[in-house]
C-alpha cells in the first residue's frame, strides 16, 4: 500500500503553497487531511471535514450546530431558521421561521425566496440552478425531504415523506448559497466555486485550485458573538500526515488535523498543544449483505468482531481512539444493552467460523475498500494492515482496494452494486452519529444506497419498526428507549465490524489561543486567535 501519485503530487503542491504564503497578523493557517480542497459552493465534498472547514465557516445552515456546551455532544440551535414546529393539521409538514436581517457576502438579502431557490438547487432537477454534484451529497443524507413552499415572507413550509421527529437535525446539512451571486457569475456552479457567496462568519476571498483557500472575517455577520477574532483563515489540503507534521514544526501552519500518533509526545515536549476529545465518531467496516458476500452469514460477521484486538489498534495509534463495541459509544444512552460484547476472543471467533464452515485452512476471503486519508479516517493504511495481520491466523483473508477519500464517498453513496464500489465486500469509512436519526440512515431498509447511506443493505423488520416508531414520537424518553433497543439488536446481529471511536486529534501551535473543542465533527473557528 504505497502512497498514490495523486497524494504525492498534492503533498508537493501543498508545501509549495506554504512557502509562497507568509503568515500575517491574526491569520490562522490550517492543514487539512483532505487530498484536495473541498468544494466551495455551499455543498462541500470530502465528508464532514469538508463541512468543518468549507461548510460552516463561510456558510450557514438552515439549522446550525451549537458549539457552546463543550462538555457534551453538540446539539442544534437556530441558524437561518430561527424556530420550527410541526403543522397541527399535518404531521408531515414543518413550519420554519426565516431569520430577518441577514445578508449574503455579496450584499444581497437572504430571505424566504433564497431558501426556496436553494432547495430547488438540490431537489428539483428541472430548476435552472439544479446542481447534480451537490444534490447527490445532500440527498444521500436528507432523503426524507419531500416538498416545500414559501408560506409568506417570514415562513417556509417543508414536508417530509414520513413522520420524522428529528427532521430539524437534517437541516444542518443544507447550507445557503447566494442566488444573486450565481446569476452574476453566469449561472454556473463551476464559476460560483471561484467567487462563492454565503452568509457565514468568514468570506471566501481566494481559491487556488488544489493548493489553498483564503477567507476573511465577515464583520457584518448576523451573530455578533461569532464574528471571528482572526482577520484571515487559510486552509490547505495535506493528505500525508508527515507533510502536515513538517509544516507545523517549521511554523508554516498553525494547526494540523490528525498528527502522526508517534509524534504526539515530542510535540507536547516542544510546546505544541494536542487536542483530544470524544465526539460522535465511529470507524467500522460497513459490510455488504447482498448476494455473494461472505458477510451474509451472521456467524462470520460475529467472528470477525471477536477476532479483532481493538486495544492493539488503539496502542498502534498512541491512544488517540477508543475501542468500539457498536455504532454508539458505551456511555451513550442509545447504546442499549446488547447481549454481544465484542472483546478480543480468538477462541470464540474460531468456533463461530468453524460453525459457518470456515477456518485457517479454509479462510473467509473478502475485499475491503479503504482510503489513503480523509475526514475521520485517522491513519487508515497502517491501521488496516494491523487488522489484516490480526485476523489472518483465525481464518480471514482480507484484501484491500485502496482509493482516495473522495472516491470512497462517491462509492458509499452509490451502493454495493455501483461501478464505483468495485465489487468489494466491505468499506472502511469513518461515520458519525451526530443526530438521533443516524441509525435510520445506516440500517433502515428504506435507506439502502443509492437512496441513502445504508451501503451494505443490512436491515431487519424489527429494527425497521423500532426506528419508525422512534421517528414518529416526540417524547424524548420514548425516543431513547426505542433507539437503544434498535442499537442492541444491530450490535447483536454484528451488522458491521465495529472497530474504534476516534478522539479527534489535532495539534496546534502555542500561538493559537481560544480553541475550546466541541464534542462534534465540526468546530467553531470564530473564537480562535493567533498571537
Secondary structure, 3 states (H helix, E strand, C coil): CCCCHHHHHHHHHHHHHHHHCCCCCCEEEEEECCCCCCCCCCCCCCHHHHHHHHHCCCCCECEEEECCCCCCECEEEECCEEEEEECCCCCCEEEEEECCCCECCCCCECCHHHHHHHHHHHHCCCCCCCCHHHHHHHHHHCCCEEEEEEEECCEEEEEECCCCCCHHHHHHHCECCCHHHHHHCCCCHHHHCCCCCCCCCEEEEEEECCCEEEEEECCCCCCHHHCCCCCEEEEEECCCHHHHHHHHHCCCCCEEECCCHHHHHHHHHCCCEEECCCCCEEEEEEECCCCCCHHHCHHHHHHHHHHCCHHHHHHHCCCCEEECCCCCCCCCCCCCCCCCCCCCCHHHHHHHHHHCCCECCECEEEEEEEECCCCCCCCHHHHHHHHHHHHHCCCEEEEEEEECHHHHHHHHHHCCCCHHHCCCCEEEEEEECCCCCHHHHHHCHHHECCCCCECCCCCCHHHHHHHHHHHHCCCHHHHHHHHHHHHHHHHHCCCEEEEEEECCCEEECCCEECCCCCECCCCCCCCCEEC
